[in-house]
Amino acid sequence: MPGRLRLALVLAASGLGSSAPAQTPRPTPSPVGTPSATARMEYCSLLRKCGLSAPAACTEPLSRGVPDVDYDAERCDAARELSQRGVDPSDPASFRLFRFLGERYQVVYRLEGRLAISEARLNFLLDDLPLAAALLTHFQKTRYEAEYLDEPARRRFKGRRGDNLDGEATRVAGDPVGRDLVYFGRGTSQVGPWKLRGLGLVQVRYASEPGGKGLRYDVRVVAAPVNAVVNLVMRTGIFRRIVLGHIREILDDVAEAGAKLQKQGLGEGAFSAQQKEKIASLLRLP
């Protein structure tokens, strides 16, 4: 089902940033203590070098640039776009996000493709991740969970897929109407032999194909390896193939579950009367 695209992709990406032993993810956003000098340099250098609004605390010594970081268009792109979309980089609440984008090591993964799902159905479930997770669990026999943490705003949620993906994420920009959403979160993930824990930024763009028979999607994932060794591993072809393969597996679940619902209906399942009403409304959409 389409709404699970958002849940699945954020979960698949949010645990890619670290090689530290996996632990229970902290809330997103979590309380922030006094930033270290390194953290302040990563933050301030990104803002100054990328031409973004920076607070007065970003003095010249803190803005000289992180060693070995090239502040080119590729490195500055995500930060500049978020700023243009209304995320104020000088706001103290944005420190964690922009510091993440300014960390020394950065790896970007990108996946493009097509889903045989209408934009209308995607938008319907983007606003009800718990229902989407219940449907995917029912049809694919893989445990998906989702819970909003900020009702009624529904910008922040936590979720899980099986035993190898879990995390929390916040939508920091965009909405389904614009078909261009950005999430920032923390999670854990099992990627081949590596179990990773860390932060991730995920951008999901999608648009209807001609005739409305499906949609094209473009997913970009930004991770920040914690050191040179992890950075090297995350840039290898095998690691990249595993990461993208996990995302494709989830998308296959989405497509298969959508087809089963359309063809078979709900059948036997522990759905509440309210959930059944919502699913009936979903099936009436093109």
N, C-alpha and C positions, 0 to 999 in steps of 0.2 A: 504494500500500500504506500501511496506517495508520501504521506506525512512522515513516515519513518525515515525518509531520506535525510531529513535534517538531524534527527536523533542519531542515526547510524553514523553519519559522516563526522559529526562532532565527537562521538565516542571513539571512532576509529583513529582520530587524529590527536586528541587531547593528551594522550599519554606518551607522545613521542619525544619529549624534550629532555630526558634524563636517563642515566644509567643507574641511578640510585635504587636501592631495594624498594620494591613496591610497598606502600603503606596505604591506609585508608585516606582518600583525598580530603583535603580541608575544604571548607566552604569557599565558594567563588562569588564575590571577592572575599578573601580572608583578611583578618586584621593585619595591618602592615606596621612593623616596628620601625625604628630609625634606620633608614637605608645606609648601607655601607658606602665607603668612598667609591668603590668599584661600581656599585649599583648607580650612584649619582652620576658618575662619569658616563656610564652607558646611556643613561637617560638624557643627560644634558647634551652630550656630544651628538646624539641622534637628532635632537631638536635643532640645535644650532647648525650642524652640517647640512641638514636637509631643509633649512630655511623655514622652520616652523616656529610658532609662538612658544617662547620659553619663559619660565618664571625668573624673577630677579636672582633667585638662589643659584641659578646656572651661571656661575662666574666663569671667567676666561680659563682658569686652570682646570675646571671641570668640563670644559667644552672643547678641549684640544683634539679629541678623537681617541677612540679605543685602538690600541696597537693592532695593526694588521687588518683593520676594517676599512674597506673602500666604500665611502658614502656616495655611491653612484646611483643611477636611476633605479636599478633593481633593488638595492638595499633600502632606498627611501620610499619606494612606491607605496607599500602598505600604510606607512605612517602618514604620508601625504594624503592618501585617499581617505583615511579615517578622519583626518583634520577637515578635509573638504566636505565630509558628510556630517559634520557637526560634533565630532568628538574632540573636545578641547584638550590638546596635549599639555597645557599649563595647569589644568585643573588637578589638584592633589589626588582626586579619585582616579585619574588616568595614569598616575605614575607607574603602576604595576604593568599596565599594558604597553606603554611606550618604552619602559625600561626593557621589557621582554624583546621588543623589536630592535632595541639597540645593543643587545648582548653580542659578545665577540663572535660567537659561532652561530651560523644560521643555515638551515636547509629548507628548501622549498620543494614540495611535491605538487604535481598538477595532474588532474585526471579529467578528461572530456569524454562524453558519450551521449547515449540516447536512452530514454526510458519510454516504454509504451504505456504512458499514463497521461491523462489530460491535466492541463494546468489547473482547471477548476477543482479537480479532486485533490491535487497536491495542495492547493491553497486551503482547502477545507480542513485537511488534517494537520497542516502546519500550526493550527491554533488548538490542537488537541493531541498532544504527544502521548498522554496516558492511553487514550483510545487506540492510537496507532500502534503502540507497543503491545497492547492486548491482542490486537488483530494479528500482528506478526507472530507472536508466541503461539496463538491458536493454529495458524496455518502452517508454520514452518517448524514447529516443535523445538524451537530454540528459545530460551528464556530471554525476553526483552522486558525491561522495566523503565518507566519514566514517571517522574513526579515534579510538578512545578513547585518552586520554593518561594514564589513571590505573587501568589494569587492576589488580585485578579490581573495583574500586569502581564504575567506569563512571558517574561523575558529571561528568567533564570530557571534552570531545571537541572535535575540529576538523573542519570540513566545508567543502564547496564545491558550488556549483551553476553549471555552465557557467563562463563567464568574467566573470559580473557579480555573483556573491555568494561571499564566503568569510569565514571567521572561526573563532573559538574561543569556547566557552561552558562555563559550569559550572552544574550544577543546584544552586541554593542552598537550595531548600525543596521539599518535596513528593515524591511518588513515584507511579507508575502506579496503585497500589492506591487511593490517595485521589483520583485523577483531577483533581489540581490541582497543577500543577508551575510552578516559577519558575526562570528561567535568567538569568544575567548574563554578558555576553560582549563581545568586541571584534571588529569585522570591517570589511569594506569592501563597498560596494554601489553599483551603477549605478542611479540613480533618474532616469529621463528623461535630461536633459542634465547632471545633476549626478552626480559621482562622489564619494562620501562615505566618510569613515573615522571611526569612533568607537565609543563604548560604547552598549549597549542593555540594557534589562531587559524580559523577555518572560514573561508569565503565560499559561498555557494551562489552561483548564478544559474538561472534557467530561463528558458523561453519556449513558447509553443512552436512546434514545427508547422509548416504550411498545412492547412486542412484540419489542424487541431487533433491529429491522431496520436500525438505523443509530444515529448519535449526533449530539448537538448540541454545538457547540463555542463557546467564548467566548475570544477572544484579545485581550490588552491589551499594547500596546507602549509603553514609556516611552523617550523620547530626550531628550538634553540639548544643544540647539544651542549652539555655542561663542560666538556673539555676537548682537547685536540683528538684524543683517541676515539671518543664517542662520535665526534664530528666526522672522522675518517670512516668509521663503520657506517654511519647513516648516509654517507655519500656513495657507498658501494652500489653497484648494480643489483646485487642480490638482495640487499636490504630494501632498496627502492621497489624492486619487484614484489617483495613480500608485503610491503605497506600497501601498494596499489592493489595487490591481489586481495588483501583483506577487505578493502573498500568495495572491490568488484563483487566479492562474495555476498556482502551485505546488500548491494544493489540487486543481485540475483534473487535474494530473499524477497526484496521489495516487489520485484516484477512477478515472481512466482506466486506470492501471496495475493497480489492484486488480481491475477488471472483466476486463481482458485475462488476468491470471493465472488467475482463476476459470474463464474460458471456454476459454482456449487451452492452459493449462498453460505450462510453461517453454519448450517448443520447443528450438531450438538456442541454446545459450548457454554461456559459459565459467564454469560453476558447479562448485565442488568437491563431492566426495561428501558432505562435512559440511554444506555449504550446502543441498544437495538434501534431506538428511534433515530439516533445519530447516524448509525450505519445505513438505515433506510434512506435518510436524506442524502448520504454520500452516494448511494447507488442511483439516485435519481439525477445526479449530475452527469453531464456528457463525458 
